């Protein structure tokens, strides 16, 4: 599944993206799976929970993809 996550800011942190997308219930859960190397960002494993995700970037976790789309606020 590819879920489009719309934001009105320049970027969103990776852990916040996963939480907003519903992949995790809490930021703590997101931190654990990111630091454990379970998240792919733009095709590469990413262990930085504070990674800045910008328009067009995507993260994949557990078979689901979350794509960032910046919209006018």
N, C-alpha and C positions, 0 to 999 in steps of 0.2 A: 504494500500500500504506500502511495506517495501522498503525504499530507502537506499542503501549502500552509505555512505559518506566516501570517501577515503581521508586520510590525510597522510602527510609525517613526522609529528612530533609525539612526545610521547603522546600528548593529545590535545584536543580542548575544549574550554569552551562551556558550554551548550548553551548560547545565540548565540555564533558564529556558533554552529552546526545547530541550527534552521534557522539561516539566510542563511548559506551556502546551506542547504537543500531546501530552497525556501519556508519554512513555514511562514516566515516573510520577509518583505521588508527591515526593519531596525532593528538595535540592540535595539532601544527604544521600538519597538513593542514586541520584544522577552522578554525584561526585564519586561514589564507589565504582559504578560501572565504567565511567570514563577513565578513572585512574587505573582500573583493572584491564584496560585495553580492549573493552568490548564495543567501542563506538568507532565507526568509520566516518571521517569527514572528507568530502570531496575525493573519495577513493582511497584514502590512506588512514591507517589507525591513528587515533588522536588520544593522548592522555592528558591534555590540558583542559581542565574544566572551565577555565576562564577564556578559552579561545573565542575571539570575536567572529561571529557569524554575520556576514554581510549579504546583501541582495544576491540571490542566485546560488549561494552556498547551500550545501545539503549535508545532513548527518543521517547515518543509518544505524539502527539498533534493533536487534532481535527481528530482522527481516522487514522492518518498517523504515521508510524514508521520510525525513522532515526537511522540507525545502523552505528557505527564507525568501520572503517577498516583501520589499519595502513599499509601502503605500503612503499616499499623502495623508497627513493627520488632520 
